[in-house]
Amino acid sequence: MLARRVARAFQPGKIVTIHVYDCTGRNTRVTPPNSSRSHPRSSLSSNNRSRFGFRAPRSCSLVPPVVSLPAVPLPLSVVIVAKNEAHNLPRCLASVQGWTAESVVVLNDTTDTSEPVARGCGARVASLPWQGYRDTKNAALALASHEWVLSLDADEEVSPRLRDAIIAFFQRPDVASFAAARFPRKVWFINRWITHGDWYPDHCVRLIQRSRARWGGDAFVHEKMECDGPVETLRGDLHHFSFPTLASHVGKINPFADLFLRQQQARGKRFSTAAAVFRPSWRFFRGYVLRRGFLDGYPGFYIAIATAFGALVRYSRLYEAEQRKQPPDELGRVN
C-alpha cells in the first residue's frame, strides 16, 4: 500500500525523497525510478502525516535530514532519569539513537516494564534510590561514560532540528570552550504545540560538560543547571510530552504544591496575603498578555488560568499549614 501511494504521488520530471527513521535510527530512502531533476524537500506536519496521506507508526518519525548523521556517533552520553516511564522511553530513546555514543536510563522505584523496554532500545540501565530531583540527577551524571552529557526526561524528545544543531555544535572548533549549551523546550498540549506564554521558549540547559556543570537549586523542586563557563544557545526545540491529557495536568498541581510547601517551610517562609493575591494575578497577566499566550488559542487561555490557579493553590497550602487546628467540640465530647 505504501509503494502504491508513493507511486501515485510522484510527478514526471521531479524527485521526491522520503526519509524514514525507525527506532534503531536506520534510514530508508524511497525515490522514484528514472528521475533526473531535483525536488525541494517538503515539510511534514507535526502529527507525522506525510504529504502522501499515510501516517507513520508511533515508533518512528518522517523527517528530512538537514545535517548528515555522523559516521561515528558523537562522544556524547544521554542520561535519562525515569520512574514508570515504559510508555515514554521508546520515543525518547529513538530520538537519540544513531548519533550519540550511549544512552543510560537511571530508574528509581520502578514497578513497570521500563527496564526491559530501555534495554530493548539499546540503552544501558542502572538503578538509584530517589534523593530528590537535584541529587538524583547529579548521581545519574556520574554514570555517564563521556565528558559531554545530554540530560533528558523520559517524556522529552530531541527534535530533528535540535539533533542537527547538536551535531553542528560538536563540529565547531571552539566546542570545548563552552561549559554547556541550552535550547528551547516546546510542549505538546491539547493537540497542539504551545509556542507562546509561560511555557515557551522555556530555554533549558541540558547539554553539558560534566566537569564544568552540575544540577543546582534547592533539594525540593526547581532544580537548575549551574555552569562554570560560557553557555551556547542552540536552535531547535526539545519536544516535551509532559501532559497527555488535561487530567494529567490537573493531577500534578497538588504534588507540586506539596513540594512548594516543604520548600517554604525549610526556608522559614510565612504566608503572605499580598503574595497569595498578587502572584496568581501577575502570572495570568504575564503569560496571557505580555508573553502572548492568547496566540495559542484556547489552550493558551487554559494554561494561563491553570498557572494562576496553581500559584493560588501553592500559597493557600502554606496558609492552611499555618492555620491548621482542630474544630471546636460543641457537643462536649471527650477525646
Steps between C-alpha positions, in 0.01 A plus 500: 500500500784737585667440164172562310436829680854621443483408133178698454659802667802521269480746215699465179830686500518540878679314775330449832704338774345362815725437798356253750673464836409207719584433865846377409587822321515328160416711199293355216493714186221472243548668161321464165677323216636681191494845658767756422382833642515601864201574710504724805445325828147535623423555864297251697233578753558450872264207519728296266256503209691534174385682191420159353218432744643224716576520870828379645498257791556651842836330523647700213493849354511625143753782482714647223860511629680834484835394647624152415525261791862455607676186377625453856258583785575819689700455824182577688316311775124537529385468862130450581361482854166318499236335713225291339558652156474189282247680277730799440846346479479362142426844354770669707768240424414483129570874468865457609590168341743486212690820582587482873755264653282360778170531683478440874158458663508544877193351669370569848224303678371375166220245492416487128691356203737796459812286538434247220362778279815708546729203440302412190571848364873452554538697823712411801283480813593584860301545820539771764293588806299819474683790667296790366519649151834678539699231679362208298585671171851580621551137604380392154756724329779301667386188311575649159809381312571824316584854602213648300155403626151568367261486796143412405172409665317195369209710375729710281621451144785655303346654190673452162595867492651487849685180410654678201592799717676277753693317227606834349600623847737206546657574162602849608870553584408696815259242647731426794492865610134468603392352829152423367236578240137591541201479269124568509251239618161475331199329660232297319174578681133461406587383149736784406850634554509785750721778363415797723426587861685374805568161341707617202784540421595371851873479421664219693865406545526127430815449292795528739861412572483300821814658642361850455128472581280347768135503598441768765207678662322377810447139595122506458400647164618734223840343451714687247834446333791700639790544257862604536552668165315638197173345383415487130143532372394251234208515262252218488241396756507230761154346474318449829200267539446565870120521503326254265161600642344784697449260788873428513572872525245558775636198684843660530385824663479360851825298497688815401313687772629238748858566388445876518369469856803298609732746329344806666496336843867402463581864423296627795258688273160612625169540320447840338153618400652746254696222327197269492295772326761666282704208367213302340370820335847587377563150365183517291575849366861419423426172322185593311567866413870587526621168364210476253349177620179606325665407169476134600121514496296333771794284619691824560212635707476180700873499570490859627200428725644169624838659573331771705289243681807289573666801664186559705494138617866512603460809717169374638674181610745713698209685663328173584814357662542808722135524601429132551312422822234262626135604467326594826309220670160664556345175625736477795649166397820388665776383264 
